[in-house]
């Protein structure tokens, strides 16, 4: 199966220059949001500012490096060539330029290099910043291979059914917008003194709190929790952090298995798998993010 990629790349640098290349590039720029509803101004504003991060536009060096990575990927003929392109993408990420497009392209490079576990990790992180993207979803599904390997969704994600419709930063923008509109409605209700404005302000407050909760849940699952993917085939999960411990599971884990990291102790990771199975694996057998 061939990995699916879009054919248009629009890249904007700090100088406002735009160029078009092969595949997709969607650079996310972290934005600081600040707005406050009546009565919860300090709490709402501090929460949104703290979680959304500070504004940082794409620097020109990272834009050039992205172009080089694109050219390297397009000309690649061996796994080592694709790994070189993935390393260039990683260099951009290491500069603090967090981008769903870079992570998406890195996942494609890892898949072409035959490193399925690293590709899954890159695609998962790209989902945070690209939201619902059919090409990304198709590539991630292909990398996972086994439909039963898809992570089980907790109940809260069914209640927040829109959670995957928007990207991680977009939720903060929506929450800030809701808070701002609520503030304006409340102020207007104070001066105009119309019952409809007051009701709309109350409705806006409820929706704003819901949006803030949605953004906070993303912070919890993306910033607080640490996830990981198995990189090696036949990785044995043990009952303790040493090779001398007995296996904790009846079967070894294959490459691409996903887990939540509970603890790191030396060169060992204590992990939790789907179904709440727990155990220890060597850190060299997995990638965490």
Secondary structure, 3 states (H helix, E strand, C coil): CCCCCCCCEEEECCCCCEEEECCCCCCCCCCCCCCCCCCCHHHHHHHHHHHHCCCCCCCHHHHHHHHHHHHHHHHCCCHHHHHHHHHHHHHHHHCCCCCHHHHHHHHHHHHHCCCHHHHHHHHHHHHHHHCCCHHHHHHHHHHHCCHHHCCCCCHHHHHCCCCCCCCHHHHHHHHHHHHHHHHHHHHHHHHHCCHHHHHHHHHHHHHHHHHHHHHHHHHHHHHHCEEEEECCCCECCECCCCCCCCECCCCCECCCCEEEEEEEECCEEEEECCCCCEEEEEHHHEEEC
